[in-house]
Amino acid sequence: MNLPSSLALPQSKLFQSRIFLLVLLLVVALIGVGVFFFVLHPMTPPKTPTVATSPAAVAIPRPVMKAPVVYGPPAPDWVKRTPMPPPAGAVPAPTAAIPGPATPLVAPSAAVPGAATVAGTGAATVVTAGLISTPGAAGVVTETPKSLDASVLFAREQYVYTSGNRRDPFLSLLDGRFQSQSGDGSLVDVGDIHLVGIMWGASDKFALVEDTRGHGFVLRVGDPVVNGYISGISKSEIQVVQNAFGETQTLAIQLKPKEGDRNATRK
């Protein structure tokens, strides 16, 4: 499409005028000055002020570790507790001990029981029973466990073996001799016998017993047995007093009648 010459003439005069040339030169000069300034002074990221560079700057807060949550029943007092270490940067620097005059040692007669003083430095270290305190370790406490009662330490479960007319499994199968606590075979083990009969008279009474090997014995009131003695004899049983680990107990061995005996139902 051909435009009229009246519209194309003003455009050509604008590009050929001196004002356009001056404006173009000014723009080029401004761009050159900007590039030169940027080369001489490059842009750097802003720095965060610190306490060392700016006294007015506030230190950045550090995260604080929360105390651990403990679940379940509380621990007893004798359990050793070790506190968690503080976060990095929060531990105070240990102060150097200032040397001072030597402290004379306390005489043994005037010494306090459970405490001792170390001489030679101004910062003395005190050692007490159950607690150790040293400079620079104020957050660590060591506890000693409580001593238990002697009755708890030496408490034993009492055990009495009853054979029930069966062979004692603790007896030797080779020697064939009667084993007792005395070692000479003179005492009867009440856990290895059963009552066979009781002889009752006007002047004397005694019990007939038999062990699992078929050996018979005669026992009267007051006769010693393993760990005890015969305390009583009645028409249906014998009573035995035994002492084991400091505790005394009374056992009764019943007379079991045989089947088919006419006197089994008599009282």
Steps between C-alpha positions, in 0.01 A plus 500: 500500500646835399471779757454861397814710491357735764530225768848369405663842488474591872650159604803542281558850633491372862779247446709760315459779757771599751273455804464129436875462468559683830246284683657184360848609608371582850344155541820328386705711743273408794526130419879523485519680836279234659714214371819673618359556851381139527846371406674717760248431780352147467193424711559277807234327713421672829684367807319408820633709790662302782594582856867531398439739205213697652465524879139609456411183313301240693633144506293245310298289747596133511248218534461373855472125554195405703521257788417142397156370592521194727224239476423235759551483878777712655839339552615419856732735684809276467493514115786706356372803311713655226361835372501567127784725376400862422489618136820612327600852591310502830769331710689762703875499453683362804674767699867454576576438864686784665796361689496602861689428818528138603232392745629298794359150529250443778609271779340152497338562839320813371409359158130483420387146407395466137684813374856580393668825389776497237761772565725667241253705292261780579203304360474208743332177397262367764420128502198393703328168541277444198575836330806619304527874425777628272553841335355521148274196544206651683241326281615140572388340827594145595282312748597184682238221529344444838614195693248219535400350831692191607175304540422559131846395383506174696133408459469151355201308380440205728459168321400168654510186288225244559553166329142375530604133536726533198872456470703813575660607167790662687624173650798329342438192284848351556598494866160388633556664839251723677595865441432762762614851578737382775691279256518193729155363421378523862217752443173426324379726221128564563449583131594143405293299748140393552329397822441125527360469852490641851557292812306637793550365851464602859868575551630566151389602153696515177444519125610256232607669175643370175697674225476447124774233510307286744712582806302523824559738789358553848435858606405632843422847628819708508695290248702717260434493126647695211457875577273432801360257756185299583276726708196276553339163430126438491290199399469620138810711426840624610605866525842621385654843570751612234723807479605618151680832431405634843127420468323235707208294371301199617428202273251218558542151351162322492447129546335359187312175566516222244202405288290214637614553858211457745646759733527763223159651586544487878552828685 
